[in-house]
Amino acid sequence: MNYLVDTQTSLIGDNSVYFATKSEKIEILVNALRLVSSDEDIKKQRLLIPDNCEKYGFVEGYHNLSTFLHFLADMLEE
C-alpha cells in the first residue's frame, strides 16, 4: 500500500501526486533519524528506558538519545 507523501504543481497547472514506496519511506525515516541524531542538542539528551522493556529487547536505564536514534536507523536499514 502506498501513502501520499507530497503533491506537486507543474508549470502548466497540473497537480501530480507523488506516492512513496515502502523502501523510500524507510529510507526517509533512516535519513531523518541520522540527521536528528547528529544534532548537538540531541547529543546532550538522555533517554530513560523503564523496567519491563527487557521483553522488547531494551536494557533498563538511562541511555544517550543520539546513540539510540542512530541505533534505530541502523536496525531499520537491515
C-alpha positions as CSV (number, residue, x, y, z in Angstrom):
1,M,0.0,0.0,0.0
2,N,1.4,3.4,-0.9
3,Y,0.8,6.6,1.1
4,L,0.6,10.1,-0.1
5,V,3.8,11.9,0.6
6,D,3.7,15.1,-1.5
7,T,1.7,17.0,-4.1
8,Q,3.4,19.0,-6.7
9,T,2.1,21.6,-9.1
10,S,3.7,21.8,-12.6
11,L,4.2,25.0,-14.6
12,I,1.1,24.2,-16.7
13,G,-1.1,23.9,-13.6
14,D,-1.4,20.2,-13.4
15,N,-1.4,18.7,-10.0
16,S,0.6,15.5,-9.8
17,V,0.6,13.3,-6.8
18,Y,3.8,11.5,-5.6
19,F,3.5,8.2,-3.7
20,A,6.5,6.9,-1.9
21,T,7.1,3.2,-2.0
22,K,7.8,1.2,1.3
23,S,11.5,1.3,0.8
24,E,11.5,5.0,0.1
25,K,9.6,5.7,3.3
26,I,12.1,3.6,5.3
27,E,15.0,5.4,3.6
28,I,13.4,8.8,4.5
29,L,12.9,7.7,8.1
30,V,16.5,6.3,8.4
31,N,17.9,9.6,7.0
32,A,15.8,11.7,9.4
33,L,16.9,9.6,12.4
34,R,20.5,10.0,11.4
35,L,20.1,13.8,10.8
36,V,18.4,14.2,14.2
37,S,20.9,12.0,16.0
38,S,23.8,14.3,14.8
39,D,22.1,17.4,16.3
40,E,24.2,18.9,19.2
41,D,21.2,19.4,21.5
42,I,20.1,15.8,20.9
43,K,23.6,14.5,21.7
44,K,23.2,16.0,25.2
45,Q,19.9,14.3,25.9
46,R,19.4,11.1,27.9
47,L,16.6,8.6,27.3
48,L,15.2,6.5,30.2
49,I,14.2,3.0,29.3
50,P,11.9,1.8,32.1
51,D,11.5,-1.6,33.8
52,N,9.9,-4.4,31.8
53,C,11.3,-3.2,28.5
54,E,13.7,-6.2,28.5
55,K,10.9,-8.2,26.9
56,Y,11.2,-5.9,23.9
57,G,15.0,-6.3,23.8
58,F,15.9,-3.0,25.5
59,V,18.1,-2.7,28.6
60,E,16.7,-0.7,31.5
61,G,18.4,2.6,32.4
62,Y,19.5,5.9,31.0
63,H,21.0,6.0,27.5
64,N,22.3,8.6,25.2
65,L,19.4,9.7,22.9
66,S,21.7,10.3,19.9
67,T,23.2,6.8,20.1
68,F,19.7,5.3,20.5
69,L,18.3,7.1,17.4
70,H,21.4,6.1,15.3
71,F,20.9,2.5,16.5
72,L,17.2,2.6,15.4
73,A,18.4,3.9,12.0
74,D,20.8,1.0,11.7
75,M,18.2,-1.5,12.6
76,L,15.7,-0.1,10.0
77,E,18.4,-0.3,7.3
78,E,18.9,-4.0,7.8
